[in-house]
Amino acid sequence: MKINLLGAQIDPLTLEQFAEKIALSVEKKLSCFVVTLNPELLYRAQYEKYLLAMINRADLVTADGIGIVWACRTTGRPVPQRVTGIDLMMRLLELAAEKRWRVFLLGSAPGVAEAAAQRAVKLFPGLRVAGTLHGYFSDHENDEVVSKIKCASPDLIFVALGSPRQERWIDENFNSFGMPVAMGVGGSLDVLSGNIQRVPEWFMRRNLEWLGRLLREPSRWKRMLVLPKFMILVLIRYKIKRFGN
């Protein structure tokens, strides 16, 4: 049963359970829109109702971000683990190589998707890359992008356009693809390509990946300001109001 957090329906599954459900969708040729939900997107969705409706149209929603994991625990309905976009993407690439699925990488700066694809093939021998395309396309080029993806006939599409643009793009174009699995992956292609290094394991084990990324990319500080706002909103909604009642 899904967990309702600030109006968003989150699937309380492990990474492997998400991978199994997505694999079933690929094998049965069923469409599957996957949202990796972080506090920034959910906080923004409180004020942009289109985003909240979009999240709830998704077939699967992961708890991406320790803030979402904390918030679910605060409501009394914890998720089994944090499931990030990059971790799920890497597991699906591994499965794709084993099962001969076709993958398409869309997004990031010119050359990044191609470099990510080359590295993915080295990491997962046998991986079939249906195509790659950068994310620097305009609205009037969108139909051409959709046509290229459709002609490539991928089983999995990983979209790295930044949130919430990537989720909006999937939501608006999903029905044109011919029913593949589509998932927003943020900066994961930059990591996969080797352009950006993921923070050391020490940070991740202590749920401090956000801090490691901030130390590496100080420009992210403005984005981090939403985290205390998100925490206050959760406490008001699930603790203070409950105590007052």
N, C-alpha and C positions, 0 to 999 in steps of 0.2 A: 504494500500500500504506500502511495506517495506521501511525502511530508509537505505540509503547507507552511511555507515560511514567507511571511509578509505578502501573501497572495500568490506566491510562485510555488508550483508543484515540483518537488525534487524527488528523484528516485533514490531510495536508500540502498544502494548496491555497491559491491566492491568493484574494483577495476576489472577483475576477471569476469564478473557477472555482466558488466556492461559489454565487454568484448564478446561474450557468448550470445547476448541478445542481438548485437550488431551482426555477428556472423550468421545468425539465423535469418536476419533480414536480407543479407546478401544472398544466401543460399536459396531463399524463397522468392528473391527478386521483389522484395517489398521496400517501399520507400521508408527512410528513417532519418529524421532531422534531429541531430544531437546538439544540445546547448551545454557548454561547460560554464556553469554559473559562478561568477565571483561577486564579492560585495559591491563593487563599483556598478556593475550592470544592474544588480537587484535594487540598489539604492536609487539609481536613476529611474528605474521602472516604477518607483513609487510616485513619480511626478510626470512620467510619460507613459500613460496607460497603454499606448500601442505596444511598448516594449514588454509590459507585463502580459498582455494578450499573446504576443509573439512567443514568449517563453513558454506559455501554457499550451501553445499549439505544437510545440516540439514533442517528438515521440519519446525522447530520453533527455533528462536533465541531470548533470553530475554536480556534485559539490566541489567546485574548483575554487580553492582559496580557503585558508585556515579560518577566515572570518565566517564563512558559510558553515563550516564544520562546528565552530564555536556556537553560532546562532542556533543551529539545529539542536545542539546539546542543551542550550539554554531553554529551549521550548519544551524539553523533556522527551524529544523524539530524535535521538542521535543517529547520524549516518555511520556506517561501518568504517569508512575511511575517506580521506580526501582523494578525489580522482581528477587530476589535472589534465588539461588538453594535450600537453606534450606526452605525458605518460600513456594516455589512452591511444594517442596517435601512433606512438612507437609500438605498442602492443598490436595494434591493427595492421601496421606495416609488416610486422613479423608474421601475423596470420595470413596476410595477403600473399606473401612470398610462399608460404606453405601450400596455400589453397589456389594459387595462380589467379587471384583477383587482380583486376586492373585498377590502378589508382591515378588520380589527377591531382596535381598540386597547383593551387591558384593563390596568388597574392605576393606580398612583400615587394621589395624594389626589383627592378629589372636585373635578371641574372641569378637572383637568390633561389627561386623555385627550381631552376635548372641545376644549380649547385646542390641543393637539398636532394633532388632526385638522384643525382650521381652518387652522393654519399649514401643514400638509402639503399641503392642497388648493391653497394659494397658491403653495407651492414647486413643486408638481407638478400643473399644470393637467390636469384630466381624471381625477384620482384618485377612485376610487369607495370611499367609506367606508361599510362595511356596518353599523358600529355602534361605540359606545364605552361603556366602563363603568369606574368607579373600582375600586380594589383593596381598599377597606375593607368587605369582606363577610365574614360569619362562616361557619363550617362548615355551619350549618343552612340558610344561604342559597345554598350551592354549587350545588345542583340547579337552582335558578332561574337562576343565572348561566350554567350549562352550557346550559340550555334556550334562553336568549336568544341565545347564540352560535350554537347549532345552527339556530335559526330565521332568523338573519341570513345563513346560508350563505356565510361568508367563504372566500376562497382562502388568505389569510394572516392569522394571528393573532400579534400582538406582545404579549407578556405582561410587564408591569413590576411584579412583586411583590417584587422583591429576591431575591437568591440565598441559599440554595437553595430558598426557598419557590416561586419561579416555576417552576423545573425540576420540583420535586415535583408541583406542580399540573398542569403539562402531562402529566407521566408518568401521573398517576392519572386524568386526565379525557380524555386524547387520543382514545381510541377512541369517545367519545361525540359527537365533533364532525362526523363524516361525512367524514373524511380530508382536512383542509386541511393547510397547513404551519404549524407553531407554533414560536415561538422566544422565549426569555427575553431581555429587553433591559434589565434593571436600571433605572437612572435615565434611560434614553434619552428617555422621554416628557417628563420635566421639561426636558431640554435642547431637545427639539423644540418644546415649548410656549413656550419663551423664559423659563421661570421660573429656569433655571440656565444660565449661559453656559459653554460648553466652554472649556477652557484654551487660551491662545494657541498658534498654530501652532508657535512657537519651541520650546515644551515638547515637542510631539508629534514634531517632527523629530529631537529629541535623545533620544527614548524616555523623557522625563521627565514624561509626563502624570500619573503617579501622584503626583509631587511637586507639580505644579500644583494638583491636586485637594486634596491635603493642606493646601496653603497657603490655599486658599479655604475648606476645610471642616476646621478643626483637630480637630473631633470624630472624624474618621476615624483618628486616631492609633492607637487600639486595634486597628483592623482591620489597620493597617500592620505591627503586630508579628508577624503571621504570615509576612511575607515573608522575614525572616532565617531563621525556622524551616524554611520551605519550601526555601530555598537550601541550608541545612545538610543536610536530608534528601536532596536530590538529590545533593550532593557525596558523602555517605556511601554512597548506593546505587550511584552510577555511577563514582565516582573512587576513593574509599578502598578499597572492597571489591574493585574490579578490580585496584588496585595490590597489595593483599594477596594476591590469587590469583596 
